[in-house]
Amino acid sequence: MAKLFVEQAKQYAKTRPSYAQELFEFIASKTPSRDLVWDAGTGSGQAARSLAGIYKNVIGTDTSLKQLEFAPKLTNVRYQQTPPVMSMGELEQTVSTQSSVDLVTIAQALHWFDLPSFYQQVKWVLKKPHGVVAAWCYTIPEVNDSVDSVFNPFYSIDSDPYWEPQRKLVDNKYTSIDFPFEPVEGTDNTGPFKFVTEKMMDLDEYFTYIRSWSAYQTAKAKGVELLRDDVIQSFKRAWNEDGHGQKAVRFPVHLKIGKVGNV
């Protein structure tokens, strides 16, 4: 998975959205203590930055050293490159000891993981029974009717052959992803619960966001330019229709959240 994001690490850090404060407040309200978070698949630290404002310490791990280079440097965040497969001994050495973590977060990355192995690690590091695991994904961006009418076929038809199969889990809003945890207090299921995050973009930034896709890089490696001249012109016409260069780009966020219980 890491190799899919090496080439566009800088673009990813620049244009991927941060997440709404309401998301983190909701998650934090379900964690009895706020001492230690493991942000798995932290990438360039979009979630780690916000978590650092709520929790005492954050450990952000990722298999991609290139992405970690662009993560924000904060005094209470420690970043660690990890191998694609970690033993329990390596987990203890690089992340934390058994039953010591209050919260495990996975932002826009759970669909890439070897879930049985990862969930075993999550259940090992979380404090029992109330340690929380929260995983979320965001689906395709929404701008306005004109831009979205160009984007939707571009996403569902043009780029579709170049997405990895795991992308379907995101398209399904994590409704079909395995998530073997108990509902947190105040909920009767593990979600997904919907939030929305927003990022102001001009058209160049919007194109940079598209170029940060793994599908875009896969297509490029096969000699296919998804953002052909005619596609760019269609986006330009739609984007400039209302006369505003900058637009609020909304990303629907879908959260799965649960507690470890006594397993």
C-alpha positions in Angstrom: 0.0 0.0 0.0 2.7 2.5 1.0 4.2 2.5 -2.6 0.9 3.9 -3.9 1.4 7.2 -2.0 5.2 7.7 -2.3 5.1 9.7 -5.6 2.4 12.1 -4.5 3.3 12.5 -0.8 3.7 16.3 -1.1 0.4 16.7 -3.0 -1.4 14.5 -0.5 -0.1 16.6 2.5 -1.1 19.8 0.7 -4.6 19.0 -0.5 -6.1 16.3 1.6 -8.7 17.6 4.0 -8.2 17.9 7.8 -11.3 16.7 9.7 -14.0 18.6 11.5 -13.5 19.3 15.1 -16.9 17.8 15.8 -15.5 14.4 14.7 -12.8 14.5 17.3 -15.0 15.9 20.0 -17.4 13.0 19.4 -14.6 10.5 19.6 -13.0 12.1 22.7 -16.4 12.0 24.5 -16.3 8.2 24.3 -12.8 7.8 25.7 -12.7 7.8 29.6 -9.1 8.9 29.7 -7.1 11.0 27.3 -3.5 10.0 27.9 -2.3 8.1 24.8 -3.5 7.7 21.2 -2.1 5.4 18.5 -2.9 7.0 15.1 -2.3 4.1 12.7 -1.7 4.9 9.1 -1.1 8.5 10.0 0.2 9.4 6.6 1.1 13.1 6.7 -0.6 13.7 10.0 -3.9 15.2 9.1 -5.6 13.5 12.1 -2.6 13.5 14.4 -2.6 17.3 14.4 -6.1 17.5 15.8 -5.7 14.6 18.2 -2.6 16.4 19.7 -4.9 19.2 20.9 -7.1 16.8 22.9 -4.9 14.0 24.1 -1.7 14.1 26.1 0.4 12.0 23.7 0.0 10.8 20.2 2.0 8.1 18.4 1.6 8.3 14.6 2.7 5.3 12.6 2.9 4.7 8.9 4.8 2.4 6.5 5.6 5.4 4.2 8.6 7.4 5.4 8.0 9.8 2.6 4.6 10.7 3.9 5.8 11.0 7.5 8.3 13.7 6.3 5.4 16.0 5.6 3.6 15.4 8.9 3.4 18.4 11.3 6.1 18.5 14.0 4.4 18.8 17.4 5.8 18.4 20.9 3.4 15.7 22.0 3.4 13.7 18.7 5.9 11.0 18.0 6.0 9.6 14.4 7.3 6.2 13.7 7.8 4.3 10.4 6.7 0.7 10.8 7.1 -2.4 8.6 4.0 -3.5 6.7 3.8 -6.5 9.1 4.6 -6.1 12.8 5.1 -8.7 15.4 3.7 -8.1 18.9 7.2 -7.5 20.1 7.7 -4.8 17.4 4.3 -3.4 18.3 5.4 -3.1 22.0 8.7 -1.5 21.0 7.4 1.0 18.4 3.9 1.8 19.7 3.2 0.9 23.4 2.8 -1.8 25.9 -0.2 -4.1 26.4 -3.4 -2.4 27.7 -1.9 1.1 27.7 -3.6 2.9 24.9 -6.8 4.9 25.3 -7.7 5.3 21.6 -6.6 3.9 18.3 -7.5 6.0 15.3 -7.3 5.1 11.6 -8.1 8.0 9.2 -8.8 7.1 5.6 -6.6 4.0 5.8 -8.4 1.0 7.4 -9.3 -0.4 4.0 -5.6 -0.9 3.2 -4.9 -3.0 6.4 -4.6 -6.7 6.9 -7.6 -6.5 9.3 -7.4 -9.8 11.2 -3.7 -9.1 12.1 -4.4 -5.4 12.8 -7.4 -6.0 15.0 -5.4 -8.5 17.1 -2.9 -5.7 17.7 -5.6 -3.1 18.5 -7.2 -5.4 21.1 -3.7 -6.0 22.6 -2.7 -2.4 23.1 -6.1 -0.9 24.1 -7.0 -0.5 27.7 -9.8 -2.9 28.7 -12.8 -2.7 28.6 -13.3 0.9 27.6 -10.4 1.5 25.2 -11.8 2.9 21.9 -11.0 2.3 18.3 -12.2 4.8 15.7 -11.8 4.5 12.0 -13.2 6.8 9.3 -13.1 7.4 5.6 -14.3 10.2 3.4 -16.1 9.7 0.2 -16.0 11.7 -3.0 -15.9 15.5 -2.7 -19.0 17.7 -3.3 -18.7 21.2 -4.7 -21.8 22.2 -6.6 -24.1 20.7 -9.2 -22.0 21.9 -12.2 -18.6 20.7 -10.9 -20.1 17.5 -9.5 -21.7 16.7 -12.8 -18.2 16.6 -14.4 -16.6 14.9 -11.4 -19.0 12.0 -11.0 -18.5 10.3 -14.3 -14.8 11.1 -14.2 -14.6 9.2 -10.9 -17.0 6.4 -11.6 -16.0 5.7 -15.2 -12.6 7.3 -16.2 -10.7 6.5 -13.0 -12.5 3.3 -11.9 -10.2 0.8 -13.6 -7.2 2.2 -11.7 -8.5 2.0 -8.2 -7.4 -0.9 -6.0 -10.3 -3.2 -5.0 -10.1 -2.0 -1.4 -11.5 1.4 -2.6 -15.0 -0.2 -2.8 -15.0 -0.3 1.0 -14.7 3.5 1.0 -17.4 3.8 -1.7 -19.6 1.8 0.6 -18.9 4.2 3.4 -17.4 1.5 5.5 -20.8 -0.2 5.9 -19.4 -3.5 4.7 -16.0 -3.4 6.5 -15.3 -5.9 9.3 -15.3 -4.2 12.6 -15.5 -6.6 15.6 -15.9 -4.2 18.5 -18.7 -3.3 20.9 -20.7 -0.1 20.6 -19.4 2.8 22.7 -21.5 4.3 25.5 -24.5 6.2 24.2 -24.7 4.3 20.9 -26.5 1.0 20.0 -24.2 0.2 17.0 -20.7 0.9 15.7 -21.8 3.1 12.9 -21.0 4.5 10.4 -21.8 7.9 11.8 -21.7 10.8 9.4 -19.8 14.0 9.6 -18.7 16.5 7.0 -15.4 18.2 6.6 -14.7 21.2 4.4 -11.7 22.6 2.6 -11.4 25.8 0.6 -9.8 25.1 -2.8 -9.2 26.8 -6.1 -9.3 24.8 -9.3 -5.5 24.2 -9.3 -5.8 22.8 -5.7 -8.7 20.6 -6.8 -6.6 19.2 -9.6 -3.7 18.6 -7.2 -6.1 16.7 -4.9 -7.1 14.5 -7.9 -3.4 13.9 -8.7 -2.9 12.7 -5.1 -5.1 9.7 -5.8 -3.5 6.3 -5.9 -5.7 5.7 -9.0 -4.2 8.7 -10.7 -0.6 7.5 -10.0 -1.5 4.0 -11.1 -3.0 5.3 -14.4 0.1 7.5 -14.9 2.4 4.5 -14.4 0.5 2.7 -17.2 0.8 5.7 -19.5 -2.7 7.0 -19.0 -3.3 10.7 -18.2 -6.7 10.9 -16.5 -6.7 14.7 -16.5 -6.7 14.9 -20.3 -7.0 18.4 -21.9 -10.7 17.9 -22.7 -11.4 16.8 -19.1 -9.6 19.8 -17.7 -11.6 22.1 -20.0 -14.8 20.6 -18.8 -13.8 21.2 -15.2 -12.7 24.7 -16.0 -16.1 25.6 -17.5 -18.0 24.1 -14.6 -15.7 25.6 -12.0 -15.8 29.2 -13.4 -19.5 29.2 -14.0 -20.4 31.1 -10.8 -17.4 33.5 -11.1 -15.9 32.4 -7.8 -12.3 31.1 -8.0 -12.3 29.6 -4.5 -14.9 27.1 -3.4 -15.8 25.1 -0.3 -15.2 21.5 -1.2 -17.2 19.2 1.2 -16.1 15.7 2.0 -18.6 13.4 3.7 -16.9 11.5 6.5 -18.1 8.1 7.7 -17.0 7.0 11.2 -16.9 3.5 12.6 -16.3 3.5 16.4 -16.3 0.9 19.1 -14.7 -0.2 22.4 -12.5 -3.2 22.9 -14.5 -4.8 25.8 -12.9 -7.6 27.8 -11.6 -9.7 24.9 
